[in-house]
Amino acid sequence: MNVLVAGGAGFIGSHLCRRLFDEGHTVLAVDNFLTAHEDALPDGVRVQRVDLGTVDTARFAALVSAFQPDLAVHLAAVHYIPRCIAEPDLTFAANVRSTELLCRVLGASACRKIVLASTGDVYPVTDVLHSESEPTAPKNVYGQSKVLSEILVEHASAISEGRLSGVCLRFANVYGPGETNPHFIPDALDRITSDETELRMGYLGAERDFIHVRDIVDAIVRCLFSDTGSYEIFNVASGIGTPVRQVFAILQRLMGDTRPVIEDQARFRTFDRRTLRLDITKIRQATGWRPTVDLATGLAELVAAQRRPGSSAPSTKSLSH
């Protein structure tokens, strides 16, 4: 199969491209490479440097025509929420315009399916286990951009007369090696490896659903190659909520760190939810997917990777998952 991966050199994208390539597919990674690097991809994956938020339609259509994708995965996005809030124009170009362009161009091609990376941030800020049947009610520009992207994928599927199916995957908090944004876990590792005498963190009372990047990739692949109908939405998560304070304590123990941790109110963020937990019943029943990497194992692997020579700190500039 020919598979186009938008945001293919980013955090999730590079893991996905490697998996698809290893399974014998022809893979085209499309990325703007603001922070991503081609060396994250295996030799043999085709690469095109394209910014889907600004690229000329004719140029992108010619690229798609030359590659002739059978399937596509859309991971390209600005998804670090502080940056989304600070740069809403960039967010809507990178997240929404890119989705509209992909849907329009792929809808006119022989591509049969597009899988979109969405987010649990589309759900209301309520302390419940969120399911796909719940109405969306995002409270920040990132969640808003993903709701609009989901609508675009649904519309593209509806008007294709059965030629193009769509799947929107609402991810929980993804972690693992190669993260390109300073979300909680990479930020915690950065603090723990610093020479500060005390560790000042933001709000540690939150509960999150942490899902390893390998499980995310497996969910994408299952949905890409399964019969999921004309359009579907699935949560992708571990199904288990874990207090971030507990995650930080695990990381400290793994790193052999005993410094005091201070919850600094000056670092609290107004958009932080108290909880975000996702129900994964639907995707398990539809595809047989289930998470396989427990949090303790995933964190231990991440710490081991962090200690290897050449590991780098995350960046706030990435436009891809």
Secondary structure, DSSP 8 states (H G I E B T S, - for coil): -EEEEETTTSHHHHHHHHHHHHTT-EEEEEE--SS--GGGS-TT-EEEE--TTT--HHHHHHHHHHH--SEEEE-B----HHHHHH-HHHHHIIIIIHHHHHHHHHHTSS--EEEEEEEGGGS-S-SSEE-TTS-----SHHHHHHHHHHHHHHHHHHHTTTS-EEEEEEE-EEE-TT--S--HHHHHHHHHTS--SSEEES----EE-EEEHHHHHHHHHHHHHS---SEEEEEES-S--EEHHHHHHHHHHHHT----EEE-GGG--TT--SEEEE--HHHHHHH-------HHHHHHHHHHHHTSTT-----S---B-
